[in-house]
Amino acid sequence: MTEKSPASTSRTDDSYRVAEMTWQEVDAAVERTSTLLVPVGNTEQHGHHLPLGVDVYMPEAVGERVAERSPALLAPPIWYGVSPHHMFKPGTFTVSTETFQRFVTDICASAGEWGIENVVLLNGHYLAQDPELEVVVRELRTKHDIEAFHAPLVELFAEVAEEIRTGEVSFHASEFETSIMLELLPELVRMDRAERVDPPEESLPLTDYDALGDNKVGWALTAERMAELTDTGNIGDPTVATEAKGEALVDAAVAELRSLVDALEADD
């Protein structure tokens, strides 16, 4: 482990966004921290009422709030991911599994060259690219000597989500994501266009997190199947979303992530 300065437990300035820092500032920063937060998402359709950047806006905001309160650095977000099942609506981008894994691995490995020892991948595109990010984590640990962690946003706030949810199904661009966006970027939410979309009962193992449970093996949706499930693009009920729910979800995610960062910094 790289020896850090005694000031590593607190931030002495407001510099934590790598993209806004000079190389000298980054060089100085890795003297106080060895942890990099990397928001990972995708640019994809989120119904009639949410912008395409939801899966990036969410993890970036959580990472920002943690970086503000810890020594950790915040990497520029990754805007493109694995999303073939949303290609039935315009504005969606997708890359192959191989491209995504190589790209994310190379980004994180390059950070290791300037002293980063811990990388936390904040995943805002839950389930769809979980398998790919698990491979990235394994490669970073085994081939690049980086302690990497996969932190799906929905798992960081899972306990609170079950306490506050009122919708029966919250899968895509529905109660949780809409609530979080009302808290983070309300000016980008078109609640007047929000519609409840109840998927067919036979689709619930694929479109409801509760029905899915811990068994994520075989989870996959094609664009054709998604188009059959929803005409608007969302699945679930975004009309029950509130800013207060979003605040609770974000606060929970920040608290969980902060605990991980604190533990990593203490170990170093």
Beta strands, then each sheet from edge to edge (+ up, - down):
strand 1: 35-40
strand 2: 73-74
strand 3: 118-123
strand 4: 147-152
strand 5: 170-172
strand 6: 235-236
sheet 1: 2+ 1+ 3+ 4+
sheet 2: 5+ 6-
end
